[in-house]
Structures are given as structure tokens and as C-alpha cells.
Amino acid sequence: MEGYAPLSDIKILDLSALLPGPYCTMLLAAMGAQVLKVENPRGGDLMRRMSPGSFEYLNCQKELISLDLKSSRGRDLFLSLASECQVLVEGFRPGVADRLGVDFDSVAAAVPGIIYCSISGYGQDGPYKDLPGHDLNYMGLTGVLSISGDPNSGRPEFPSGPQYSDLAGSLFAVNAILAALIGQGKSREARWLDVSIAEATGMLIMPRYLEYLERGKPSKEAFMARGPYGVFQTLDGKYLTLGIVEDHFWVNFCRAAGLEELAVDPELQGWQARNRHAARVKPILERVFQTRSREDWLKTLIAADVPVAPLHDLDQWAQDPQLLARGFFGPGQEEKLFASLPHFPVPAMEKRGKGLRCYPFRVQVR
């Protein structure tokens, strides 16, 4: 499929580091935007040292420049670069951009119509605005950690998956920037987009929060009980995920697994009913999954139209036939750390099979 670049006429100045801002501008670059990343000359982006591979992946479609914003010459050069851009993304703590002279008011005065996106932990105002933070802190603040980990241990745990909060902030920033660009067709006024990573996290947990309130604020153990919605181990020691919510999928599963009596059990009719009786249902499912291999179960349940999928290790998911068939993974960077990298997950946005085209780093020290 031939791709297109809807943001090919957009230039973005990126003053961010680590994950939230760079991930935001990486997604915009994947849609065709030209991104110029500005790093300080005293070590640059900390991600360079924390995870060189992540740094290359996040910034491989950008041009890089080293610029001392603490000097008057550096600020003048910065404003000159900003005058060529439609969007600026910064990830400083509130007040830092003001001290450097690259805050919204200063930039908007020099660049009318600029879309200025600030991505910070807690937003530009409020009692926590000056508080430093990372993914863990935002997940704790918004209640995500309270429903993470083993529901029977009583202790909240930090999930070992991706940086949910940081990525949520990135995605909401992308949405806000795209909306502002569309709005530029009606007004050429400068816009300041104040993106709070903590609030973005709160938006993601909203469905679970509303469910919690609707169920009368049950205990953590009762709230997290899911019955036929979880991870199960099979006979060969491998794992699969079973995601049954709707009644017809429950019936399909029970028939395929030889558990017809559960399909008609009056106590198990409906999602909430199965959750209430999770302590009875889950052990039955755990025992039945131990009777066959994962491959055998996948074939059976897929044929029965059941929401099921293999649980892959990180070194396995890139070989999944579904992702390979879609061309989600393509050639990585030559002579770099990776042989293949994920594509932008909307095929029409790019030419699949070309991989992430990583420009040579053109680092200019000014």
C-alpha cells in the first residue's frame, strides 16, 4: 500500500527529552512532519545514556541540533529556527522555559501563529506544578497502581509493562497538536497547549474508575476479580490470554472447552455475574487449560470464535504471524542495534516494508 504524508508541510521544533515529548514528535514525524530536535550542549538528551537504542528509535526521523539556550546567541538562533516552524513541543518543568526565555509569550511574540505544546508532569498550574515526576508517580496519583499487581496481596505494585503515563501524555499531545493545526485554518492566533501527563493517565483509567463507582466501590479483591478474563497457563507451560466479556463468547468458550454446564449456569449469566463468582470460575478454567498445549487451545478457541491470543515474551512477539502478515515490523537501522523495528500502526501513513527511514544525524553545535 502506497503511503502518504499528511503533515509534510509542517515543521516542528522539539525541545523535549526522555520519552513523552520525543514519542509525541516521533509520531508526528511518522505522519510526515519535519522535526528538528534541540539538545543542550552539556550531554544532550539523557535518553542517549539511559537507553541508546530507545534514543535512536525515538529520534531517527528527526534532525538534531545542539544549542545553548542559556546564551543570548543561542536564544536568538532558537527564535530564528522557531520562525520557520508551525509547532513547538517542550517538556520542561513549569518555569524553566520562562527562565530560558523560550516560553510561550516570548515565542508567540516572535512567531505569530505558533502552536506551542507544553508536556509536563502535572500541568502548568496547581499545587503540584513544580513537583518533579516520572511514570510511576503519575500512575500512583491517578489510582492506576491501586488496581495493579496481585489482588490478593493487598499491596499496590508497579506494572512492569510500558510507561503508560508517559505514552498517554504523548498521545494526548499529538491529538491536541493535530486539532490545533486544523483550527489554524480558521485563526492564525498562537495557541498554548498545556498537556498534563497525570491528567492524561486519568483519562485512560476513567472506564475502570466509573466501573468501580457503579459497582458500589467494592474491595480491591472483588473489583479485580475477572473470572474468564485473564491469563492462563497451558499443559506445555506456555500462557495465553482469554478475554471473555460478552455472553455469546462465554457460550462459545464453554462449548469448545467441554464446559457446557457453565454456559447454562444461572449464576454465570452476564459479565458482572461471572465476576462475582470468579473465585469459583477461575479454578475450573485453570484446570481445563492444563489439559492441552497452547497451540492446541489456540486452534480450538480461534475456530470457536473466542477472544483468545498467545501471551508472547518480548523476544517472540515480532514473529507473530498476524504482525508479520500486516508488515508491522520492517527493516531497522543498518549497522545499528536492531534488525527490525515496528512501523507506524496505520498502514496508509507509510509505505510498508520500507522500515523507519533514519536520517544520518546532522548535529550542529552552535
ABEGO torsion letter per residue (X at the ends): XBBBBAAAABBBBBABBEAAAAAAAAAAAAAGBBBBBBBBABGEBAAAAABAAAAAAAAAABBBBBBBAABAAAAAAAAAAAAABABBBBABBBGAAAAAGABAAAAAAABBGBBBBBBBAAEABEAAAABBBBAAAAAAAAGAAAABEBAAAGBBBBBABBBAAAAAAAAAAAAAAAAAAAAAAABABBBBBBBBAAAAAAAAAAAAAAAAAAAGGBBAAAAABAEABEBBBBAAGBBBBBBBABAAAAAAAAAAAGAAAAAABAAABEAAAAAAAAAAAAAAAAAAAAABBAAAAAAAAAAAGBBBBBBBBAAAAAABAAAAAAGABBBBBBGBABABBBBBABAAABBBGAEBBBBBBBBBBX
